[in-house]
Each structure stands twice: as C-alpha cells, then as structure tokens.
Amino acid sequence: MESVLAQLREQARGSGTVAANVFLSGPESGTEMKEVVRQAVNEAAAAAGAGTRRPEIGRVSDMAKSFSLTAEPAVFAALARNPRVKSILPSVIPDIYPKPTKDIRDPPKSTK
C-alpha cells in the first residue's frame, strides 16, 4: 500500500488533493455502507490533522464495497491504517500499454 500512497503524494503535488477509490471489507450494504464510509473518512481526516482540506466523498458502490474520495494524501495515509480498508487505487493510473516504437506519418500506399 506504500507504493500507492507514494503515487498519490506525487499526483497531489500541484493541487494538494488527489482522487482515489477505496475498497472496504465487511458485511455492510446500503445506508449502512454510506454511514461506515462517512465515519471512516471523518476519522481519517481528524487523524490527518486540522490543517487538511475537507475530503469529498464521491460515489459509494455497495456491490464493489468501495467509494471514491478526493482528499489530501495524509487522509489516504490515515485511511490505509484503518482495518476495514482492503485497498486503495488511484483514479489516475499511468498508461500500461507499450508505446509504439515507430512513428508512422503517411498511410501505406495501396498495391492496386
């Protein structure tokens, strides 16, 4: 999880905040899930310190037991220590596909 937190810190350099998806473990669903998310985020924000910006909770998915969050990296670091948090994934992931090695400027000529 430390590598993900390092990525989040890197992405937050310009604006101070970063977006990520947080996955939870546990049997909660529906309104219970939303309350668990709200409580976990509030606790993480308090643990991160009074100088942090207020985190913004986005979509909460009951099926995936996850939620999107825009916050400072310190909030994500505090969330990572929560035993209910299974994983954190950045919303922006670098391209995983290989880059082309050849730059094709003109289309191939037809052989008619």
C-alpha positions in Angstrom: 0.0 0.0 0.0 3.0 2.3 0.5 3.6 2.4 -3.3 0.0 3.6 -3.9 0.4 6.2 -1.2 3.6 7.4 -2.9 1.8 7.7 -6.2 -1.0 9.7 -4.5 1.5 12.0 -3.0 3.2 12.5 -6.4 -0.2 13.2 -8.1 -1.2 15.7 -5.4 1.9 17.9 -5.8 0.1 20.5 -8.0 -3.3 20.9 -6.4 -2.8 19.4 -2.9 -5.6 16.9 -3.4 -5.9 13.7 -5.3 -8.7 11.3 -6.2 -8.7 7.6 -5.5 -11.0 4.6 -5.0 -11.1 3.0 -1.6 -12.2 -0.6 -1.2 -13.6 -1.9 2.1 -14.1 -5.3 3.7 -17.1 -6.1 5.8 -20.8 -7.1 5.5 -22.3 -3.6 5.3 -24.5 -2.5 2.4 -26.9 0.3 1.5 -27.3 3.1 4.1 -25.1 1.1 6.5 -22.3 1.3 3.9 -22.7 5.0 3.5 -22.5 5.6 7.2 -19.4 3.4 7.5 -17.8 5.4 4.7 -18.7 8.7 6.2 -17.3 7.6 9.6 -14.1 6.2 8.2 -13.4 9.4 6.2 -14.2 11.6 9.2 -11.8 9.6 11.4 -9.1 9.7 8.8 -9.5 13.5 8.3 -9.2 14.0 12.0 -6.1 11.8 12.2 -4.5 13.7 9.3 -4.7 16.9 11.2 -6.7 20.1 11.5 -4.9 21.8 8.6 -6.1 19.4 6.0 -8.9 20.3 3.5 -12.3 18.7 3.9 -12.4 15.4 2.0 -15.1 15.0 -0.7 -16.8 11.6 -0.8 -17.9 10.7 -4.3 -19.8 7.6 -5.5 -20.4 4.8 -3.0 -20.7 1.4 -4.5 -22.5 -1.3 -2.4 -21.7 -4.0 -4.9 -17.9 -3.4 -5.0 -17.8 -2.2 -1.4 -15.9 0.8 -2.5 -16.1 4.6 -2.7 -14.4 7.4 -4.5 -12.7 10.1 -2.5 -10.9 13.4 -3.2 -8.6 14.4 -0.4 -5.1 15.2 0.6 -2.6 12.3 0.7 -2.5 12.5 4.5 -6.1 11.5 4.6 -5.5 8.4 2.4 -2.5 7.5 4.6 -4.8 7.6 7.7 -7.4 5.6 5.8 -4.8 3.0 4.9 -4.3 2.3 8.6 -8.0 1.6 9.1 -8.5 -2.2 9.4 -11.7 -2.0 7.3 -9.8 -0.7 4.3 -8.8 -3.5 2.0 -7.1 -1.4 -0.7 -6.7 2.0 -2.3 -6.3 2.6 -6.0 -5.5 5.9 -7.6 -8.1 7.3 -10.0 -5.4 8.2 -12.5 -3.2 5.2 -13.4 -0.3 5.6 -15.9 -0.7 4.0 -19.2 0.1 0.3 -19.0 0.2 -0.4 -22.7 3.6 -0.3 -24.6 4.4 2.8 -26.5 4.8 2.4 -30.3 8.4 2.5 -31.4 7.8 3.6 -34.9 6.2 6.9 -35.9 4.1 6.3 -39.0 3.3 9.6 -40.6 1.9 8.6 -44.0 -0.6 5.8 -44.6 0.7 2.8 -46.6 0.4 3.1 -50.4 -2.2 0.7 -51.8 -1.0 -2.0 -54.1 -3.6 -1.8 -56.8 
